[in-house]
Amino acid sequence: MKSTTRGTLAAVITCVAAAVATPAVAADAVPVVVPLGGAEHALDMEMPRVGGTVPLLRPGSPDGPRYIEGRLLPERALPQLPVTTGLPELDARAPLPRVLGDTFDHLSATTPDTTVRALTPGASLDAPLTAPRPEMLGLPAAKLPEVGLLAPVLQAAPGADLDVAPGL
């Protein structure tokens, strides 16, 4: 195989791989289904149906450091990083036999799509020196160092639905 043919083939494969991978990267969650169809046919009975999604993390852009007059270091030396994701979704349906009769009801449990917002911890510190002072001929004075931790933040509103009804 000629080198030009190999180069063309490599370029085509690269373009196809990029086209296939782009939708997966753009998705917010990956669907997951538990395959129980084979067990249903092998055991000749109705099996539960279980599925859901696994969310992907979406990091945001952090707030940059803020410079304040009178401080040698910026206010947020280690900025907080915002992260947005969702809680895993669940959709489970299982047969529930009736005590009186031959028919089945079904029990279903679902969790809706819930957004989770979080901020990672951050830090703010200041050097043990003041800004240059004119009365000290432009030299800084000594002071106690300052260290502050920015607490992480987590915000979500999870929920779930449990239902018993006829049919699947």
Salt bridges, closest charged atoms under 4 A:
ASP28 OD1 - ARG58 NH1 3.53
GLU40 OE1 - ARG49 NH1 3.62
GLU46 OE2 - HIS106 NE2 2.76
GLU75 OE1 - ARG66 NE 3.50
ASP91 OD1 - ARG93 NE 3.60
ASP105 OD1 - ARG98 NH2 3.10
ASP126 OD2 - ARG71 NE 3.95
ASP126 OD2 - LYS143 NZ 2.71
GLU135 OE2 - ARG133 NH1 3.97
GLU146 OE2 - LYS143 NZ 3.59
